[in-house]
């Protein structure tokens, strides 16, 4: 399960904590992300079934994520399938998440 941006959902600690319904893991992720992103993330905010899921639980950021909105508007499985691949939104994101670029590049090579 690959998010629009290339994050591998099944490797994401928030996704794992949600799927395992593990509040201790949720708390650990909230603490880690609070420090990493210098913002307050609450344990109860750590609920995510992946941003590509239909009607699933989502991290709050998904509601304002430009990449997710764009992917949904374009009707693609993820950005690897987009004709505008490598757009400015992705380029900016890849600077903070190079692992996401690797995921999408692998998909592009296979298609």
KADA-V12169 format. One record per residue. N is the residue number from 1. SS is DSSP state (@ for helix, = for strand, . for the rest). PSI is psi in degrees with one decimal (none if undefined). Layout:
N_SS_PSI, N_SS_PSI
This chain:
1_._110.6, 2_=_126.1, 3_._165.5, 4_._-42.3, 5_._-11.7, 6_._-6.3, 7_._134.5, 8_=_104.9, 9_@_-41.8, 10_@_-10.5, 11_@_-7.1, 12_._130.4, 13_@_-30.2, 14_@_-42.4, 15_@_-45.8, 16_@_-46.5, 17_@_-39.2, 18_@_-48.6, 19_@_-32.2, 20_._-4.9, 21_._50.2, 22_._103.8, 23_@_-30.6, 24_@_-41.1, 25_@_-38.1, 26_@_-44.8, 27_@_-40.2, 28_@_-42.9, 29_@_-44.7, 30_@_-43.6, 31_@_-45.9, 32_@_-47.5, 33_@_-33.4, 34_@_-43.5, 35_@_-46.5, 36_@_-43.2, 37_@_4.3, 38_._50.2, 39_._159.0, 40_._116.2, 41_._126.5, 42_._151.2, 43_@_-42.6, 44_@_-12.3, 45_@_-12.6, 46_._83.1, 47_._113.3, 48_._129.3, 49_._9.9, 50_._136.7, 51_._-14.4, 52_._-5.2, 53_._145.5, 54_._113.0, 55_._13.1, 56_._177.1, 57_._142.6, 58_._146.8, 59_._144.9, 60_@_-36.4, 61_@_-29.2, 62_@_-29.8, 63_@_-17.0, 64_._4.2, 65_._117.2, 66_@_-35.5, 67_@_-44.6, 68_@_-47.0, 69_@_-45.3, 70_@_-45.1, 71_@_-42.4, 72_@_-42.4, 73_@_-36.9, 74_@_-10.8, 75_._34.4, 76_._156.5, 77_._-45.1, 78_._176.6, 79_@_-18.7, 80_@_-25.2, 81_@_4.0, 82_._140.0, 83_._-21.9, 84_._23.0, 85_._137.1, 86_._16.0, 87_._172.6, 88_@_-38.5, 89_@_-47.8, 90_@_-43.5, 91_@_-44.5, 92_@_-43.9, 93_@_-39.6, 94_@_-24.1, 95_@_-32.8, 96_@_-13.3, 97_._68.6, 98_@_-26.1, 99_@_-29.7, 100_@_-39.4, 101_@_-42.3, 102_@_-42.7, 103_@_-47.3, 104_@_-36.8, 105_@_-39.8, 106_@_-42.5, 107_@_-44.0, 108_@_-36.2, 109_@_-30.3, 110_@_-21.9, 111_._none
